[in-house]
Amino acid sequence: MSVLAYAVLIIYSTALIYITMYCVMQFNLLYHYKKAAHKKGAPPSPAELLAQIAAAEQTETSNNPEDYPFVTVQLPIFNEMYVVERLIDNIAQFDYPKDRFEIHVLDDSTDESVEITRQKVAEWRAKGLNIEHIHRVNRKGYKAGALQEAMQYAKGEFIAIFDADFLPRPDFLKVTIPYFKDPKVGVVQTRWEHINEDYSLITKLQALQLNVHFTVEQKGREAGNYLLQFNGTAGVWRRETIDVAGGWEADTLTEDFDLSIRAQLKGYKIKFLEEIGSPAELPAEMSSLKSQQFRWMKGGAETAKKMLPTVWKSDLTTWQKIQATIHLLSSTVFVFVFIAGVFSVPLLFVLGDLIEQGFSKSFFAWFMVGLLSIIAVYYTANLQSPARHQEENFSKSMYKFVFLFPLFLALSMGLSLHNTVAVIQGYRGKKSPFVRTPKFNIQTIKDTFAKSKYLSKKLSWTTLLEGFMALYFLGGVIGGIMIQNTTFLIFHLMLSLGYGAIFYFTLRHLRT
């Protein structure tokens, strides 16, 4: 029994050590984020921010249209009948000189979206807009393939990219293009905003996580002189950077992350603009969220497998290589969350034997540093960042955070099985299609995705296993109470809640 008990303890502790290391590295990004913010001063008020943007427009550009660099705006879409018209109408409102940018709708659609897009493009062409509908009859290379093939048609010195659910503001090009005055800047990435954040609990929890990436992580990496990433949309590339870095490649599901690393290893910088937001629609139903997570997690593992050897052979400093490694391996943390959860239940029942042999439960207290680190990161991103600081009063934000953060942790743990499968497939090299995240034009609480065409109706084996895991951890809760050992009570409650919520919402939305 003692050998088995110690084996369970070692596996569980190893998983906890990895998770804790990841959290501490997140805290390192928070340190650089806060340090940079302190140097920059207090966040500007909304009026001050608008004044700064207006001043930048006047000083960085002239009234002569010829002085504006030519920009190609690429809109890669696939079966987006609910949002494609909204997208094109929005991009058409750019206040950049009309003869200094072109719009290419890169359409891989196979349904009525093709005709909807064709008519909308024709409508704007009749109004004098420089817009083209580029329709492929195959999805070779998926999004990466569409972007790479479209390069032959692009006339722009700079390439702006927006996914179908984004609604950038009219001044987007005017406030991003000036940053390319620095010849080392190869990419300008803006912060994602959420037009339907308050639609449901699912969208609120997604926003909580994305706010971390688009504040502490991106700005912290920039401030620490680490490698950043282009997020696939709401950003602008210097065309030369794409060419020098080798172009878009379709051998991973995160072609944006892959090209970002290659571009930076060629000496280009990514400029992240936390103060410039680009509104977008969050997935509103569970199957869409899970498909997005699967693509991000699997693609992250594929990119890590592809790029880690190159990173370690590069001229980056050792600390930059370590940070890049943590960044590339970030999806792997879900594997260890899953392992820690699974092995915590048998550990509960052998803990008594371990204590009799001299083991102290106080050992687990050391791992609180990881939890405290991640609380600090999420608190800063969702309550103290300039964008969140201006949106609502502090007491209301604090109330929301205290309520939502534990639920976010539970949901993240509930997704760990699903994401672990994705990560393992990525490292194994198992190929799968690029499954885009469908959007349904959900903007207000009155909107609905019910009976929408793109809803998934397939019940996967992982969903059934998630239901089993909810019962498994509920058994851990009951077992702990029965043997009067509450060491993992809260942990198992959150795991049961997380897996149960994922299972429930997946079934509910399958039946919608």
N, C-alpha and C positions, 0 to 999 in steps of 0.2 A: 504493500500500500504506500509506503514512504517514497519509493522510486516513482510511482505513478503520480503521487501528490506533487513531488518536486518537478516532475516533467510538466505538469499542468501549470505550476507556478512560473516556471522558466518561460514557457510559451506566452503566458499572459503578461508577464513582466517585460519581455522583449517587445511585445506589441505596444505596451504602455510607454516604453522608452522611446520608441520611434515616434509615436504620437506627440510625446512631450518635446522631443527635439524639433519636430516640425512647428509646434506652437511657439517655442522659444525663438526660432528663426523668423516667425511672423512678428514676434515682439521686436526683433532687430529692425524689421522694416518700419514698425511703429516708431522706434527711436529716431530713425532717419526722417520719417515723415514729420514728427513733432519738431525736430531740430530745424528742418527746412522751413516749417511754418513759423517758428520763432524768429528766424532771420528775416522772413518776409513781412512779419508783423500781423496784426489782427486782420481777420477776413473782411473784405469790403462789404458794405451794405449793397442791396440790390441797385439803388440809385448810383452809388459809386462805381459798381461793376459796369453798368450801362455806359456811364461817362467814360470809363477807361477803354471800353470797346470802341466807342465812337471816336475817341482820340486816336486810338491805334489805326482805325480806318483812314483817318485824315493824314496821319504822319507816314504810314507805310505804303499808301497808294496815292496816286494822283488822279486828276480829273480826266486824264487822257486815257481812253480805253486801250490804246496800244501798249501802255505800260503795265497792263494786267497780264500775267502769264496765262497762256491758254491751258484750260483744264478739261479733261475728259471725266465725266461722271458716269460710272458704271453701276448698273442696277441688276445684279444677278437674281433671277427669280425662277421658281419651279412650282407650278400649280398653286398660284396665289390669287385666286379669283375674288377673295374677300377684301384684299388690301392693295392690289396692284394699282387700281385707279387712284386711290388715296395717295400712294407713293409717288406716282408720276405727277399728279397735281401739285403735290408738295414741292418736289424738286424743281418744277417749272417756275416756282415763285422765287428762286434764288435772285438776289439783287445784284449779282455779279454782272458785268456788261454782257449782254446777250450774244455778242459776236466773239466773246472770249471764252466760251465754254460750250461743250457738246454733251448730249445725254445719250448713252447707249444702254438700252434695255436688253440685257442678256437673258433671253427667254428659252429655257429648256422644257417648258411646259408641254404636257400631253393631253390636257383637257380644255374646257372652254376658256381657260385663262388666256390662251393664245389669241382668240378672237377679241376678247375684252381688251387685251393689251394692244392689239393692232389698231382697234378703233380709237383708243385713247391717244396713242402715238400720232395717228393721223389727225386727230382733233388739234393737237398742239402744233403739229407741223403746219397745218393750215393757218395757224396764228403767227407763224414765222419763227417758231422755236427750232433750234438745231437739235433734233432728236431722231434717233434711229431705233428700229425694232430688229434685233439680231436674233433670229430663231434657229436653234439647232434641232436637228431631227434625231439626235442621240444625246445621251448624257455622259459621253466619254470623259472620264476624269471628274465628273460631277461639278461642283462649284469651282474647284481649282482648274479643271479643264475649260470651263466656260470663260473664266478670267484670262487664262493663258491664250486661248484661241482669239479672244477679242482684242488682244494687244495689237494685232496686225491692222485693226481698224482705228485704233485710238491715235488721235493727232496731238493729244495733250502732252505738255511737258510734265504735268502732274496728273495723277489718277485718284479721284475721289470715289469711294466705294460705300454703298448703302444697301443693307438687306431690305427685304420687302416690308418689314414692320416698322422701319425708322421714319421719323418725321423731323428732319433737321430744320433749324430756323433759317429764314431767308438770308441772313448775313453769314452763314456758315463758311463759305469760301473766302469772304473778305477777312474773317478773323483767324483763319488757319493758314492761308497761303503766305502771309508775311513772315511766318516762322522759317520758311525755306530760304530766307536771306542768308542764313547760316548754311554754308555749303555742306557741312557735315550732317545736317538734319536730313534723314532719308524718309522719315514717316512722322506725321502728326496725328495723334490719336486723341479723340475727345471722350468725355465721360458720358456713359449711358445714363439717361433718365428713364423714368417709368410712367407712362401715361395711364396705366391701369393698376398702379400699386395697391390701391385700396379696394380693388374688385373683390378679393376673397382672401382667406387666410393663406392660401397657397401663394398668391402673388405677393402678399406682404412678407412672407418668409424668404421668397426669392430675392426681393429687393434688399432685405437685410444682408444677405450674403454678397450680392453684386455691389452694394455700396462699399464693402470692404475692398474688393478688387479695384474699384475705380476711385479709390482715395488712398488708403494706406499702402496697398500693394504696389500699384502703379507709381504713385508719387514717391513712395519710400524707396523703390528700386531706382528711380531716376535720381533722387537725392543721394543715394549711396553709391552711384555710378555702377549699378548692376545692369544686367540685361533685362529689358522690358519686352512687351509683346504687343503687336497689333492685334486687335480683337475681332478682325474679320469684317468690320463695318464701322461706320461713323468716323472714318479717318481718311487721310490723304497720303499717297505715296509719291515720292519723286520717281518718275519713270526710270531714270538712270539707275536708281537703287534696285528696282525689280530686275532689270537686265543684268546688272553686275552680280547680283546675288544668285542668278541662275534661273529666275522666273518662277512662276507658280508650278508646283509639283503635286501630283495627285496620289502619292504613295502613303499619305497619312490622311486621317479624317479632320485634322486641324492644320490645314494648309497655311492658315494665317500665322500660327505659332511657329511652324517650320520655317517659313520665309523670313519671319522676324529675326530668328536666331541667325540664319545665314547672312542676312543683311548687316546685322550688327558685328558679326565676325569679319565682315568686309570693311569695317571701319565707320559705318553710318550710325547715326544716333536716332533714337525714337523720342520725340518730344510729346509728353503727355500734358494735356490741358485740362486740369481739374475744374477750372472755372468756366469752361465751355461745355454745356450739356447738350446731348442729342437725344430727344425723346424717342422712346420705342415701346413696343407692346410686349409684355411678359406672357409666357405660356399660362393659359388660364385653366387648363385641365391636366390631370395627372399623366396621361399617356404622352402628351406633348412634352411635359417637363422631363419625363423619364427618357424619351428619345433624345432630347437635347443633352441631358446629363450623360447618356451613353456615348454620344458622339464626342463630347468634350473629354470624357474620361479615357475612352479608348484611343482617341486621337492624341491625347497627351502622352499616353504610354507609347504609342507608335513614334511620336516625335522624340521622346526620350531615348528610345532604342536607336533611332536614326542619328540623333545629333550629339548625344553625350560623348562618344569617342572624339568627335570633331572639336567639341568644346574643350576637352582636356588636352588636346594637341595644339590648341590655339595659344596666342600670346597674352591671353587674359591673365590677371594676377591670380594667385591661388585662392584668395578669398572670393574673387569674382567667379571663379570656376565652382567653388562650393555653393555660392548663392544660385548660380545657374543650374547646378545639379538639383538643389532643393526645389527650384522652380519647375524644372522639367519632370521631377518625380512627384509633384504635388498631388496628382491623382492617386498615387500609390497609398496615400494616408488612409483611404477608404478600406483598403485591404487589411490594414492593421486595426482599424476600428472594428471591422467585421470579426477578425481573429480574437481581439480582446473581448468582444461581446460573447462569442460562442464559448470561449474557455472560462469566462467568469462564472458560468453556472456550475460546472464540475468543481471549480476552485472553491466555490461556496461550501460544498459538502466535504472537502478534504482539508479545509482551513483549520478545523479543530485539531486534526492530527499534526499539522505543521506547527501549530502553536505549542502543542505538547512537546515537540522536538526543539523548541527554542525560537521559532520564527515569531517576529513581532509585527502586528498589523500596522504599526506606525510607519512601516516601510512604505506603504501606499501613500502616505501624506506627502512624500517627496514629489509625487506626480501632480500635486495641486498647482505647482508652478506653471504647468502647461495650461490648466484650466484658467488660472488667473491671467495668464498672458493673452489667451484668446478672448477673454471677457474684455480686457483693456483694448484690444484691437477693434472689436465690434462696437464697443462703447464709443470710441473715438470716431470711427467711420460713420456711425449712425446718429450721433448726437453733437459732435464737435467739429466735423468737417465743414468747410465754408458753405457747401451746397445745403447740407441739412440744417446748419446753424440759422439759415435765413428762412426756412420753410414754415416753422411753427414754434410756439413758445416751448421753453425748456421743460416745464413740468409735464406738458402733454407728451413730449418726445420721450421723457424718462419713463412715464407710465407705460407707453407703448413698448419701450425696450425691455423693461422688467417683465412684461407679459409675454413678449414675442421671443426673446432670446432662449429661454428654456425649451419652447416649442420648436425653435429652429434647430437646437441641438438634437432633440428627439427625432425630427424629420431627417436630419443629416445622417443619424445613426440608422434610421429606417431605410435609407437609400444605400447603405453600405454594401448590402448583398448585390443589388442591381449594379452598382458601380464597380464592385470587385470583379464581377463577371466581365464587364467591359475592359477593365485594366488587364486582366489575365489574357483575354483575347488579343489585346493590343500587343502585349509582350510576346505572345506566342506567334504573332504574325498572321492570325486568322483574318482574312479579308471580308469586308461587309460593305454594302452600299452606303452612300452618304444619305442618311434619312433626315430631311429637313424638318424643322419644327414648324408645324402649320400654325398660322395665325388667322383669327376670325374677326378682326376689326372690333376687338373688345376695348372700349375706352371708358365707359361708365358702368355703374352698378346695374343699369337697366339693360345693358347689352347681354346677349347670351350666345353660347356656342352650341346649344342644343340643336340636334338635327343637322348640324353642319356636315358638309360632304367629307371633310378630311379627318373626322373622328375615327380613331382606331377601334375596331371591334374584336381584336384578337386577344385572347387570354393566354399569356405566356406562362411557362413553367416557373419562371422567377416570381411571378405574382402569387402563384399557389404556395411557393416556398416562403414568401414573405408572410403569408397568413400563418403558416406553420411556425415561423420564427416568433411571431407575436404571441402564440400560445406557449412556445418554448420559454420565453422570458417571463411570461405570466406565471409559468410553473416555477421559475426561479424565485419570483416574489413570494409565492405561496410556500415554497420549500424553505426559504429563509425565515419566514414567520414561524413555521412549524418547528424548526430546530433552534429558534431564538437567536438567529445570527442575521443582523440587519446591515452587515458590512456593505453589501451590494444592493440594498433595497431600492434606493433612489435610481441607481444605474439601471437596474432591471426594470423598474417602472417606466423609465424613459425609453428604454429599448422596446418594451412591449407596446408602449404608446406609439412610438415612431413606426415600427413595422405594421402595427394595426392600422394606423392612419394611411400609410402607403397602400396597404391591401384594400382598405375600405374605399378610398377615393378612386383607386384604379377600377374596381368593380362598378362603382357608382357611375363613373364617367363612361365606362364601356356600355352601360345600359341607357345612356342619355339619347 
